[in-house]
Amino acid sequence: MPVVLPAKYLPKWKKQKAREKDDFLFPARAPAAAADSCVAGRQFLPGVPRRGTLSTRFLGERRSLESALCLEFARPLFGLIIACELPAVQSEHSHYICDDNGEPKCLPGWQGDLCDVPICRKGCDPIQGYCNRPGECRCKLGFYGERCNKCIPLPGCQHGHCNVSFECICHEGWEGFFCSDPICRSDCHAKRGYCEAPGECRCKLGWAGPTCRSCQPLPGCQHGYCDKPLECKCLPGYTGLMCQTPICAAGCHSERGYCRRPGECRCKVGWTGPSCAQCHPYPGCAHGSCTRPWECVCEKGWGGMLCDEELNYCDNNPETCKNGGKCQSLEAGDGHFRCHCPAGTSGKNCEILADYMTSTANPSNVTAETAESGTSSSTEIADNSSTTVKESENSNETD
């Protein structure tokens, strides 16, 4: 970097050469204070870059100089031979060596006029990164990464990125200050629908459909519909809170019949008929009926467990019962018939007559005499009983 000085600092004397190595010619009237003011090459003019620590001996004196110039600036100004000197005490700026020609040479990892600028890691961003020692790469506020080439988005940014530090540019399908709000399907209802990811449409409670424009029936509604959210209006042919019960055919018995579809009538076990009002007789019942399921009540003239045995014995044998007895036809297991005998007759066929019915006396007198003899006999039995009781009492008193 060239050094530009005011005209009053430019020397008017001729350039002088060094008499020997590391020995310099000074102007004859060089002030002693000049050397003291340029100790170890650390005092420089404003705006002049430093190169290192050089000799503090001067080559002359000029009263017009308002400040002393170090030898590192003497060379470009005066064309003098300048010798490089290592610092007596190592410091943070001691990152050079002196070569054989007396020139300062920066150590590896350092650069600059005074070798005090570290060389950062290769690829470290020169604007967004820096280093305090060679080989490192420290990021400035708002950037990160091994090369400090990545910006830090706005804190809280969820689905976005940045081109500069602390901004939040939303990815496709997201919006909001922190890019946290997904953009729903374009035709999704604004109030009835929502989304948790871009492009979808989820319905709020009570609404349904691809775009949440249809009401949702009450949960559990089987055969119904809705005009507003969470209601259940039954379709024709169904009833019940959840429209789960079909309406059976007209006249179908409410207890003996049922239906699985509207308009039909199915009978429960043991019942039959269009309206399930008739009982089902015992299977195989030939000539009988029922008043409740699985009965077989035989018709007149029929018998047997299945009413399949005709009761006609009396009809076929009219003289079975004697002496005016009435014949009743029975099943074969019960003897085929039974005679209902009139008074004074007995026997299976009413063939036995009482004694009085075989006497020539008047039946009414016989009946009266029989009644009187019965009465007297009863009186005698009662008298005998009383006598026995009295004898028993007397025997007890004697004892």
Protein Blocks (a to p, Z undefined) as FASTA:
>chain_A
ZZdddfklpcfbdcdddfbghiacddfklcfklmmmmgghlaccehiacfbdcdfbdfbd
cfklmbdcdfklmmmmnopacdddddfbdcfklccccdfkopacddehiacjkopaccdd
ehiafklgccfbehiacddehiacjkopaccddehiabbcdfbehiacddehiacjkopa
ccddfklcfklgccfbehiacddehiacjkopaccddehiabbcdfbehiacddehiacj
kopaccddehiafklgccfbehiacddehiacjkopaccddehiabbcdfbehiacddeh
iacjkopaccfklmmmmmlpgghiacddddfknoopacdddehiacjkopaccfklmpmb
dfklmmmmmmmmmmmmmmmmmmmmmmmmmmmmmmmmmZZ
